């Protein structure tokens, strides 16, 4: 049976593939793409924060509020960037359609 840590590490490979395809397609709004990449920042911060929580406090990251909240901030930030990126693309698309109808 695979441990949750092993599954977590293995899940990075499909996500890196997703990022590669999204970047290569050039169809994802830039701000949303930045948000997807920010998820990697979240992972990069969460791993050492989890190790620190285990070593310093003998607890899981989820049980050390100030560390957990700090790490989760980066996930929240990445989600906001994704949403704002797609929102911006939708508004731009609507404006272009409106301009076409006016012509």
C-alpha positions as CSV (number, residue, x, y, z in Angstrom):
1,X,0.0,0.0,0.0
2,X,1.3,3.5,-0.9
3,X,1.6,6.0,1.9
4,X,-0.1,9.4,1.7
5,X,3.3,11.0,1.4
6,X,4.2,8.9,-1.5
7,X,0.9,9.6,-3.2
8,X,1.4,13.3,-2.6
9,X,4.8,13.2,-4.2
10,X,3.6,11.2,-7.2
11,X,0.7,13.6,-7.7
12,X,3.2,16.3,-8.7
13,X,4.0,14.6,-12.0
14,X,0.5,14.8,-13.4
15,X,0.2,18.4,-12.2
16,X,3.5,19.3,-13.9
17,X,2.1,17.7,-17.1
18,X,-1.0,19.8,-16.7
19,X,1.1,22.9,-16.4
20,X,3.2,22.0,-19.4
21,X,0.1,21.5,-21.6
22,X,-1.6,24.6,-20.3
23,X,1.5,26.7,-20.9
24,X,2.1,25.2,-24.3
25,X,-1.5,25.6,-25.5
26,X,-1.3,29.4,-25.0
27,X,-5.1,29.5,-24.5
28,X,-5.1,29.9,-20.7
29,X,-5.3,33.5,-19.5
30,X,-1.9,34.5,-18.3
31,X,-3.0,35.5,-14.8
32,X,-4.8,32.2,-14.4
33,X,-1.7,30.4,-15.5
34,X,0.3,32.3,-12.9
35,X,-2.2,31.1,-10.3
36,X,-1.8,27.5,-11.4
37,X,2.0,27.9,-11.0
38,X,1.5,29.5,-7.6
39,X,0.1,26.1,-6.5
40,X,3.7,24.8,-6.8
41,X,4.8,27.6,-4.5
42,X,2.1,26.4,-2.0
43,X,3.5,22.9,-2.2
44,X,7.1,24.2,-1.8
45,X,6.1,26.0,1.3
46,X,3.9,23.4,2.8
47,X,6.5,20.6,2.7
48,X,9.1,22.4,4.9
49,X,6.3,23.8,7.1
50,X,5.1,20.3,7.7
51,X,8.6,19.1,8.6
52,X,9.1,22.0,10.9
53,X,5.8,21.4,12.6
54,X,6.7,17.7,13.1
55,X,10.2,18.5,14.4
56,X,9.5,21.6,16.5
57,X,6.1,20.8,17.9
58,X,5.7,17.0,17.4
59,X,2.4,17.7,15.6
60,X,1.0,17.6,12.1
61,X,1.0,20.8,10.1
62,X,-2.8,21.0,10.4
63,X,-2.5,21.2,14.1
64,X,-0.1,24.1,14.2
65,X,-2.4,27.0,13.3
66,X,0.1,29.7,12.6
67,X,2.1,27.5,10.2
68,X,-0.9,25.9,8.6
69,X,-2.5,29.3,8.0
70,X,0.7,30.7,6.6
71,X,1.0,27.8,4.1
72,X,-2.7,27.9,3.2
73,X,-2.4,31.6,2.4
74,X,-0.4,30.6,-0.7
75,X,-3.1,28.2,-1.8
76,X,-5.7,30.9,-1.4
77,X,-3.6,33.3,-3.3
78,X,-3.2,30.8,-6.2
79,X,-7.0,30.2,-6.3
80,X,-7.7,34.0,-6.4
81,X,-5.3,34.4,-9.3
82,X,-6.9,31.6,-11.2
83,X,-10.4,33.0,-10.7
84,X,-9.3,36.6,-11.6
85,X,-7.5,35.4,-14.7
86,X,-10.5,33.5,-16.0
87,X,-12.8,36.4,-15.0
88,X,-10.7,38.8,-16.9
89,X,-10.8,36.5,-20.0
90,X,-14.6,36.2,-19.8
91,X,-15.0,40.0,-19.5
92,X,-12.7,40.6,-22.4
93,X,-14.6,38.0,-24.5
94,X,-17.9,39.7,-23.7
95,X,-16.5,43.1,-24.7
96,X,-15.2,41.7,-28.0
97,X,-18.6,40.2,-28.8
98,X,-20.3,43.4,-27.8
99,X,-18.0,45.3,-30.2
100,X,-18.7,42.9,-33.0
101,X,-22.5,43.3,-32.5
102,X,-22.1,47.1,-32.6
103,X,-20.3,47.0,-36.0
